[in-house]
Amino acid sequence: MKLHEYQAKGVFADAGIPTPDSELAETVEEVVAAADRIGYPVAVKAQVQVGGRGKAGGIELADDEDEARSAAESILGMDLKGYHVDRVLVEDAVDFTNELYVGVTMDRGEGKPVAMVSTRGGVDIEEVAAEDPDAIAREHVDPSFGLHPYQARRAVYDAGVEDAVARDVASVLTTLYQLWDGRDGADAEINPLMVTAADEVVAADAVFNVDEDALFRQPEMADMEEESASGDELERKADEYGFDYVRLDGNVGIIGNGAGLVMTTLDLVDHYGGAPANFLDVGGGAKAERVSNALDMVFSDPNVDSVVFNIFGGITRGDEVAKGINAALEGFDEIPDPVVVRLAGTNAEEGMEILNTDLVEVESTLEDAVQRAVELATEVEA
Amino acid sequence: MSVLVDDDTRVVVQGITGGEGKFHAEQMMEYGTNVVAGAVPGKGGQAVAGVPVYDTVERAAREHDADASVVFVPPAFAGDAIFEGVDSPLDLVVAITEGIPVQDMSLVNEKLNDVDTTLIGPNCPGVITPGEAKLGILPGNVFSSGSVGFVSRSGTLTYQIVDNLTNRGLGQSTAIGIGGDPIIGTDFVDALRLFEADPDTEVAVMCGEIGGEDEEQAAEFIDEHMETPVVGFIAGRTAPPGKRMGHAGAIVSEAGTGTAESKIDALNDAGVHVGYTPEEVADHVEKYR
């Protein structure tokens, strides 16, 4: 779960990390009023959860009221990489001499947290990591001890941070680690951490992603979760149904159980010359209603021309799946798109007896089912 | 012969009084697994699925000379349950639970460095030596006894590809589902090392997926340390960057690391034949017979 910039800044500020004076605004008048209070120049920043907001036109600087007004007019209501902007953060534009990066994340390869510092802030840190990995100082942390103070200092000195702010940057990194550890962070980042002419450090941006699996013990974080998690209507619908769903560009709808098998079904659609429309995992042990919901999801995508429904039951039972497919399809006068079903594993035979084969096509292997769905999608297209 | 589990393995089921725990304890016993006890705090003295339940894993293990456990404990308590299994001490802990906070698993990971216990999972289907024992939720009827060592990050994909193998008469020595989480106990390298040392495993199959660098590390290990031939499969060739494909660990980063292509290339460079369909995996395995 990702916090918005304004939320993450609030969390950071409460923990003692310096952040610029700022205010959230939803209308042009609110933007102007906030800017007047804060004092020009200000930055007007779209509050949507996408990377590269600045390049996409989601951040503008304003030196006076006219500029604040025009920035607010252009950003509020804009579509930023598929996300509607309905709020902006109006923020004191920090006059900086240098931009740093500090971050904490889980290094999955090592199975340990890693704290990072770089003097190459203000740009995409993944690009820095790819081009010049040595430009980022990294400290792996034993999670049972936490980040030792010497490690924070070492990261700062190894990164080549200027002496005048070294102590403050180490302090920001330590606080950031404590927040990440205490609030079940997945990623915590300040990029850029600005250095001012007065040798102060200020967090000009803030990223804090919380481990979804830990939300049960982070009620404050869970309360900050907001609706606009995804800009895609179908992906929002999948959230409501509780499916793992990713929308893609093709026209073969895919439903299956288990992430690896669903991914494989996508790959096979591609392998046999088709184009997958989505990834949809109904999960383990799906009951009939969940199966019906999955079909409803895929039929809701106007790009879909055929559907492959592939279940290999372990804890999922073929009879439940068949009941769900029947229930979903018997509700239609005309079935929106042809459905190819393949059932294997637990209770597959019982499922095949239940399945209404007037409404679906049946194949006995994964490969055959995918090829048939690709054929059907191609026929519809032509 | 086999690795990790056989008909001598004595198993405690952690969380046996829950719906999943009870159901799968019965299924495991039906398959022939030596389930000797259950462990659930506060439920000591009961009997579930015909075996006694103890308040602590340590007591269950001591009373019944157990050496392994399977964890069916809800995610909020599963990290602690794994620690309990490790400290009891057991040789093998298999964690089925999905959705354990990643910081809990980081602490477990640190612990595992200092002990001899092997952890399988979490978020995995378990481990099976066909005809002898299964620890987990794998549907036993898909598997058959033989000489293919099988290791995979995904549950149902394991059933699919094992089914393709079984239908061709290519039975398995042991199949290990290592799980789809970012931090897991046994990884590909650990599993392949076991198969390399097992005289009855003639060929190994590894099923990977996008995300992380475990498959690349496996390729390096195969290149440097393995005589046993290995066949590969990588799921997620069509996955777009930045989108998590179900498993917490299955994501190609925006910067393009963790791609299927990089994994397939690394495996090919290590002399591993990678199948593009489950049938092709079976084709490659057949060649080594």
Chai-1 contact restraints between the chains, C-beta under 6 A:
chainA,res_idxA,chainB,res_idxB,connection_type,confidence,min_distance_angstrom,max_distance_angstrom,comment,restraint_id
A,M106,B,V102,contact,1.0,0.0,6.0,A-B,restraint_1
A,R108,B,P182,contact,1.0,0.0,6.0,A-B,restraint_2
A,R108,B,G212,contact,1.0,0.0,6.0,A-B,restraint_3
A,G109,B,E213,contact,1.0,0.0,6.0,A-B,restraint_4
A,G111,B,S106,contact,1.0,0.0,6.0,A-B,restraint_5
A,G111,B,N109,contact,1.0,0.0,6.0,A-B,restraint_6
A,G111,B,I183,contact,1.0,0.0,6.0,A-B,restraint_7
A,E126,B,A255,contact,1.0,0.0,6.0,A-B,restraint_8
A,A130,B,A255,contact,1.0,0.0,6.0,A-B,restraint_9
A,P143,B,S106,contact,1.0,0.0,6.0,A-B,restraint_10
A,P143,B,L107,contact,1.0,0.0,6.0,A-B,restraint_11
A,S144,B,E110,contact,1.0,0.0,6.0,A-B,restraint_12
A,D184,B,P101,contact,1.0,0.0,6.0,A-B,restraint_13
A,D184,B,Q103,contact,1.0,0.0,6.0,A-B,restraint_14
A,D211,B,P101,contact,1.0,0.0,6.0,A-B,restraint_15
A,D211,B,V102,contact,1.0,0.0,6.0,A-B,restraint_16
A,D213,B,G99,contact,1.0,0.0,6.0,A-B,restraint_17
A,D213,B,P101,contact,1.0,0.0,6.0,A-B,restraint_18
A,A214,B,P101,contact,1.0,0.0,6.0,A-B,restraint_19
A,F216,B,A76,contact,1.0,0.0,6.0,A-B,restraint_20
A,D244,B,G246,contact,1.0,0.0,6.0,A-B,restraint_21
A,V246,B,K243,contact,1.0,0.0,6.0,A-B,restraint_22
A,N257,B,T156,contact,1.0,0.0,6.0,A-B,restraint_23
A,G258,B,G155,contact,1.0,0.0,6.0,A-B,restraint_24
A,G258,B,T156,contact,1.0,0.0,6.0,A-B,restraint_25
A,A259,B,M245,contact,1.0,0.0,6.0,A-B,restraint_26
A,A259,B,G246,contact,1.0,0.0,6.0,A-B,restraint_27
A,A259,B,H247,contact,1.0,0.0,6.0,A-B,restraint_28
A,A259,B,A250,contact,1.0,0.0,6.0,A-B,restraint_29
A,G260,B,S154,contact,1.0,0.0,6.0,A-B,restraint_30
A,G260,B,L157,contact,1.0,0.0,6.0,A-B,restraint_31
A,G260,B,E209,contact,1.0,0.0,6.0,A-B,restraint_32
A,G260,B,A235,contact,1.0,0.0,6.0,A-B,restraint_33
A,L261,B,T156,contact,1.0,0.0,6.0,A-B,restraint_34
A,L261,B,L157,contact,1.0,0.0,6.0,A-B,restraint_35
A,L261,B,Q160,contact,1.0,0.0,6.0,A-B,restraint_36
A,M263,B,A235,contact,1.0,0.0,6.0,A-B,restraint_37
A,M263,B,G236,contact,1.0,0.0,6.0,A-B,restraint_38
A,M263,B,M245,contact,1.0,0.0,6.0,A-B,restraint_39
A,T264,B,L157,contact,1.0,0.0,6.0,A-B,restraint_40
A,T264,B,A235,contact,1.0,0.0,6.0,A-B,restraint_41
A,L266,B,T238,contact,1.0,0.0,6.0,A-B,restraint_42
A,D267,B,R237,contact,1.0,0.0,6.0,A-B,restraint_43
A,D267,B,T238,contact,1.0,0.0,6.0,A-B,restraint_44
A,D270,B,T238,contact,1.0,0.0,6.0,A-B,restraint_45
A,H271,B,Y276,contact,1.0,0.0,6.0,A-B,restraint_46
A,P276,B,T238,contact,1.0,0.0,6.0,A-B,restraint_47
A,F279,B,M245,contact,1.0,0.0,6.0,A-B,restraint_48
A,D281,B,G246,contact,1.0,0.0,6.0,A-B,restraint_49
A,F312,B,T156,contact,1.0,0.0,6.0,A-B,restraint_50
A,F312,B,Y159,contact,1.0,0.0,6.0,A-B,restraint_51
A,F312,B,Q160,contact,1.0,0.0,6.0,A-B,restraint_52
A,G314,B,I137,contact,1.0,0.0,6.0,A-B,restraint_53
A,G314,B,P139,contact,1.0,0.0,6.0,A-B,restraint_54
A,G314,B,Y159,contact,1.0,0.0,6.0,A-B,restraint_55
A,I315,B,I137,contact,1.0,0.0,6.0,A-B,restraint_56
A,G345,B,P139,contact,1.0,0.0,6.0,A-B,restraint_57
A,G345,B,Y159,contact,1.0,0.0,6.0,A-B,restraint_58
A,T346,B,P139,contact,1.0,0.0,6.0,A-B,restraint_59
A,E367,B,T277,contact,1.0,0.0,6.0,A-B,restraint_60
A,E367,B,E279,contact,1.0,0.0,6.0,A-B,restraint_61
